[in-house]
Amino acid sequence: MNEDGQAAERAARPRRADARRNKEALLDAAAAVFVASGVEAPIRDIAAKANVGTATIYRHFPTRADLIIAVYRHQVEACAEAGPALLETAETPHAALARWIDLFVDFLVTKHGLAAVLQSDNAGFETLHAYFLDRLVPVCARLLDAAAASGEIRTDIAAYELMRGVGNLCIGAENDTRYDARRLVDLLISGLRHQNTR
């Protein structure tokens, strides 16, 4: 590659990084609006939250389904990446697990709304669900293994089993103000601890 080509490539890198950050900010904004107002929220609300024009959203995501799928994948990736980071920074593996489950609950609140829309395309939904399991079950397993190896929690629960339990506790929580799913999830995670662990 000649010098002009190398210079052009170097100049393109920051633009690509900026475009990626802008797209991630847009997806974060869409997820926040979906949580607050549902997946049928107006695109203009998402644009306002992201500080972009509606044309920018349509340029990236021509249909609402495209946007919903992108939000779903973005949140799965954020949740997957958070697990190892929490293991490195939390004071104990159990604390890392508890914080990760809290993020997982945030994801599930959005996911239930997204899933309801996506299930009309059964094949597409199944693909996304498999992607969700492939990315997140190993992360949860790593957190559980670390907490078990440190002697903080019991060793007889599998990652899929725990995630399924948390998911079931979250179903319908958004429709009943008297039901606090997060409190019950906290009780579940606390219940994993050995009796002699403080």
Stockholm file with secondary structure:
# STOCKHOLM 1.0

chainA/1-198         MNEDGQAAERAARPRRADARRNKEALLDAAAAVFVASGVEAPIRDIAAKANVGTATIYRHFPTRADLIIAVYRHQVEACAEAGPALLETAETPHAALARWIDLFVDFLVTKHGLAAVLQSDNAGFETLHAYFLDRLVPVCARLLDAAAASGEIRTDIAAYELMRGVGNLCIGAENDTRYDARRLVDLLISGLRHQNTR
#=GR chainA/1-198 SS CCHHHHHHHHHHHHHHHHHHHHHHHHHHHHHHHHHHHCTTCCHHHHHHHHTSCHHHHHHHCSSHHHHHHHHHHHHHHHHHHHHHHHHHHSSSHHHHHHHHHHHHHHHHHHHHHHHHHHTTSHHHHHHHHHHHHHHHHHHHHHHHHHHHHTTSBCSCCCHHHHHHHHHHHHTTGGGCTTCCHHHHHHHHHHHTBCTTCC
#=GC SS_cons         CCHHHHHHHHHHHHHHHHHHHHHHHHHHHHHHHHHHHCTTCCHHHHHHHHTSCHHHHHHHCSSHHHHHHHHHHHHHHHHHHHHHHHHHHSSSHHHHHHHHHHHHHHHHHHHHHHHHHHTTSHHHHHHHHHHHHHHHHHHHHHHHHHHHHTTSBCSCCCHHHHHHHHHHHHTTGGGCTTCCHHHHHHHHHHHTBCTTCC
//
